Amino acid sequence: MATSPGARGTARPATTHPQPATAGTPTVLSGATVVLPTGTVQNGRVIINGTRIAGSAPENAQVIDVTGHWLIPGFVDIHNHGGGGASFTSGTADDVVRGIHTHRLHGTTTLVASTVTGDMDFLAQRAGLLSELAEQGDIAGIHFEGPFISPCRKGAHSEELLRDPDPAEVRKLIDAARGKAKMVTLATELPGGIDSVRLLAEHGVIAAIGHTDATYEQTVEAIDAGATVATHLFNAMPALGHRTPGPIAALLEDERITVELINDGTHLHPAALQLAFHHKGADRVAFITDAMDAAGFGDGRYMLGPLEVEVSDGVARLVEGGSIAGSTLTLDRAFKRAVTVDGLPVEDAVAALSANPARLLGMSDSIGSLEPGRYADLLLLDADFELKGVMRRGEWVVDPQLG
């Protein structure tokens, strides 16, 4: 854990060269600027014993000087469709694992695998495969984005496969996920939408409002029924209007809602991000990637479900129609942009990338912070917020080659 409290903000620690670690030995990472839920700690330390963060160091602990670096919790991504050339919707189990590993290399130590709209039987089959990976601990669960969304706001989803959110069909996907369904994105204004929100809430699954053409009043009704997340706020929903405020106003004003934001510089203007933080506060924003196959892989042609996507200069768009088709974002880039371009305090960016999504998943007791008892999921960054090391469950995924 950390010692000696310091000030909030984005001040950089001094640059030094840390020393190498010994695998499997209780370890103290000492001298870093450590971000905790209570604030930033200068000259702090984090103690790793096995897979967990400890409150005190055993006598045989190895002390490693990481002065000049930041230590922050591993990122938690609740909305991610793939990466490394692999799709969570259509890839094999090995493909999915490759995509997961790609994002781990960029700091995402906990990931929810998202699907896109497809045939119901196919989605149920995918839920079976993904639930096995969740049972193995590779992913934290499954997010179904579609098919229960509005054709008016379909984005990169196949319109002919869309359907109203019939509670019986929503239940079919939940059952197919074998307890591993974490979130379902719905256009709650569609027939069956409100009943489906109630069904999801009763089963402990997040009901997320997104790809919606709802009015302000319809959105309020969905929130009152139990919806708690806004899927990529501002995107795939009506714009904020002064006479017809639509869903954005309702989602921003209600403290029961956590809003997802895609902070890649393409999906949002910086002023929109600042608007969200101003109205929600730092504890009700979750940065996501909404990544597709090309994340961490490169430009080219890809398939997103049944739709063809062209990725050029890191921006993914449908070949037919040109709609933005997810992103190629990784969360280390979202974090660096938040603190260096958007000017967010480091603590606020960490909350949006770690603590808040962990809370949504009901996993705050094990991930999302560097407090004792949590998993040793942590990131080491240099003074310029470049990712240097990734530790998951006490083992380096990205070895910082300290020394």
N, C-alpha and C positions, 0 to 999 in steps of 0.2 A: 504494500500500500504506500501512499505518499506521505511526506512530512512537510512541515513548514509552509503554511498557506501563502499564496501570492496573489497578484492582482489579475482581474479579468482583462481580456483583450487579445490582441494579435502580436504582441511584442515577440521578437525572435530570440531564442536562446543563442548563446555564443557557440561557435563551431569548434569541436574538438574531435579526436579520433578514439572511439571506444575500443575495448579489448575483446578478444574472442571468448565465446561461451563453450561450456562442456555439455554435450547432449546428455539428458537424463539426470543431471545434478541439480538440486535445488538452487535457484538462481535469483540474485538480486540485481535488477537493472537500476542503476543508481545515477543520480545527477541530472536526470531529464526534467523537462517541463512536462508535468503530468496533468492531464485534464480529468477531473473527477466531477461527479454531479454537483458537488458543493462549490466548485470553482477550480481555478488553475493553481497548481502547486509548483513553485520554482524549486529547483534542486531537490526534486522528489525522488521516490523510489517505488518500484513495483516488485513484489516478491512472488516468484513462481515456484510452486511445489507440486510436481506431477502435472495434472491437467488443470489445476486450479490456481487462483491468486490467493496467497496466504496473508494473514495479518501479522505474522512474525516470521523471522528467518531462522531456520535450524542452524546449528553450529557449523555444519559442513557446507553451508551455502556458498556458492561462488559469487563474488561481487564483481559486476561488470560496469565499468564507467561509460555511461551514454550521455555525458554532458554535451550540450549543444544540440540535442535532439528533442523531439516531442514524442511522448507516449500517449496514445489515445486508444479507446476500445475499437475492436474490430467492427467493420461496417455490417449492417443488417439490411438486406435488400428484400422488400416484400413484394416486388413486382418486376419480374425478370423472365424473359422468354428464351434466352439462350446466349451463346457466346462461343468463341473459339471455333467458329464454323459449324456449331452444333445447335440444333433446335430442341427445346424441351417439349414441343408439341408433336414432333414427328420423328425425332431421332431414336436410335436404339438406347438401351441402358448405358452402354459404353459411351455413346455420343453425349448423353446427358451428363455423365460424370466428367467428360472432357470439358463441357461447357461450365460446369460448376468449378472445376479446377482453374479455368481461365479467369473467372471472377475472383477466386481466392488469391490468385497472383496479383490482383489489383486491390486487395484489402477487404473483400467481402467474405467474412468468416461464417456468416449465416445467410442463407438464401432460401426464398420461397420460389418454387418453380411455377411459372405462369403458362397457361395454355391460351390459344386463340380459338376463335369460333370454328367449330367443326360439327360434323354429324354427331348426334347424341350417343350413338353406340360407340363411335370412335373415341369420343371424349371419355366415356366410361372406361374404355379399354386403356387409354392413356393414364387415367386416374389410377388404375390398377398397377401399372408399371411404376409411376411416380410414387405411389404410396409405399412400394417396396423400398425405394431409395430413401424415403422418409423414415421408414422403420429401421434402416441401417444407419441413420444419422447423417446421410449425405446432404439432405435438404431438410428444411424446417417444416415443410408442408406444401400444399398445392393451392394455387390461385386460379380460379376459372374466370377469364376475361372473355365474356361471350359464352354461349350464343344469345344471351338474354338482353340484348342491347338494341338501341333505336336504329332503324335503317336511315334515319335522318342524320345521325351522328356516328355512322359506322366506322369511319376512319379506315384502317387497313384490315377490315374484316369482310368476309364474303357475304354479300347481302342475301343470296339465295339460301344460306344456311342459318340466317337469323330466325329467332322465334320469340314469342312472348314468354315471360317468366312464369310458366305454369308451376305452382308449388310442387306438383307431383314429379315434374321433370327436374326441378332443382334438387329435390330429395334424391332422385336417381343418381345424380352426380355426387352428392354428399355420401351416399351409401357406397358408391364405387370407390371412393377415396379411403374407406376403412378407417375413419377417424382422423385422417390427415388433411382434410379440407380446411384451409385457413381463411380463405376469402373468396367471395363471388361478386363480380362486378355486374350491376344491374341497371337498366333504364327503368327506374321504379315507377315511372308514369304509365308504363305499358300494362295491359290487363294481367292481373295476377301479381303485379310488382309489390304491392304493399303486403299482401299475404306471404309472398316469398321472403320479404325482409323479416317478417315476424318468425317465419320458419327457421331462417338462418340464425336469428338471435336466440331462439329456443335451443338450437343445437350447438351454440358456442362458436359459430362461424361468422366472420366479419361480413356484413352486408355493405358493399361499397357502391356509391352512386357514381356512375360514369357512363360515357357514350350515351348521353341522355339529352332529350329535348324537353325536359320538364320545365314547368313554370316555377316561379318562386314558391307559390302555395303548395304545389305538388311535392316540391323538395322538402319543405317543412313537414309535410305529412309523412314522408319517408323517414325523416330523422326522428320524428316522434314515434314511429313504428319500430325503431331500433337500428337504423343505419348509422355507422360510426366513421366511415372513411369516404373521402372524395378521391376517386381515381383520376390521376394526373389532372389536378385542378387547372381550369382554363382551357385545356385541350379536349376536343370532342364534346363540347357543350356550348349552348348559346352564350354569346358575349354579354357582359354586364351592361344593362341599359338603365337609363334614369327613370323610365316609365314602366318598363318590363325588366325588372332586375334579374329574373331568371334564377337558375340554380346557384350561380356563383355567389350572389349576395347571401343567400340562405346558408351556404356551406361555410362562408367566411365568418358569419356572425355567430354561429352556434358553437359553444364551447365543447359540445359532445362530439364534434367532428374533427378528425385529424386529416389534413390535406396532403396528398402526394404532390410532389413537384419534381419535374425532370429538369435538372439544372445543367443543361449541356450547351446553352447559348443559342440553340435553335428553337426549342419548344417554347421558351419563355423570354420575354424582354426583361431585363434586370428590374425595371420598375414594377412588373407584375410580381416578381419574387418578393420585392420589398413590401408590396401591398399585402401579400399573404402573411409575411412575418409580422407586419404591423397589426393586422387584425387577429391573427391566430395566436401570436406569441410563439416563442421558440419551442414550447412544449407541445405544440399541436401541428407541427410540420414534419413530414417524413420525406426525405430525398429518396428517389428511386431511380433505377436506370431505364426501365421499360425496354431493356436491351433485347436485340434479336441476334441472330447467328453471327453477324459481322463484328460484334463487339470483340475487341482484342484479336481480330483476324484480318480485316482489310476490306478495301473496296471490291466491288464486283456484283454479280447477279446472285440472288438468293431467293428461296421460297419462304414465305411467311404463311403457314397453313397452305391453302390452295392458291395463294396470290404471289405473283412474281414481283420481286423488289430489286431496285437498282440502288446500290450504295456508291455514292460519289463524294469525294472529299469528306468522308465520314458521316454523311447525311443519308439516311435511308428513306426512299420514296417508292411508292407503287409505280411499276412500269406503266400500268394503265390508270390514268387519272392524276397521278402525281402527288397523292396524299402522303404526308409523313407516315412512315411505317415503323413505329417504334424508334429505337435509337441505337447507336453504337457506343453509348456511354459506359464507362466504368466508374465506380464510386470514388476512386482516388481522384479522378478528374473533377467529379462533382464537388468533392471536398475542397480541392485547391482553388477551384473557381469561386466557391462560396467565400473563402477568406481573402483571396487576393484580388478578385474582380468585383464581387458584390459587397465586399467590406463587412461581412458578418463577423462578429466575435467568434473566435475558435470554439468557445463553449457552446454557442448556438448551433454551429455547424455540426459539432459532435453529437449534440442532442438529436438533430434531424437525421443523422446518419446511423445512430446507434441506439441511444436510450429510448427514443420515441417509437421506432418500429419494434424494438424488443418488447415494449409495454403493450403494443397492439397485439402482438403474438402471444401475450401472457407468459413471457419468458424472462421478465426482468430480474428474477431471482438467480438466473444462470448466465445471462449475456447482457450486453449493452452498456456495461460500465467496468471500471477497473477496481471495484470494491472487493474486499476479501470474500471468498466463497464463490465468486463467479468463475466461469471457465477462463483460463488464461488465453483469451482471444484478444490480441493486442497488435497495434501497429506502431512501428518506429519510423518517424519522418525526420528529415533534416530541417535546417533552419529556413529553407525555402518551401517547405511543405511537400517536398518530393518523397514518395514512399520508398523506404530503404529496407524495411523488414516486415514480414507478416508472420505472426504466430497464431496457431489455432490449436486449442486444447493442449497448450504447453509445448508444442513442437513447431519449429520454424517451417512454414510453407515457402516463404521467401527468406533465405538465410542472409542476414545483412552483412555477412563476412566481416564481423567486427574486428577491427584491428588495422 
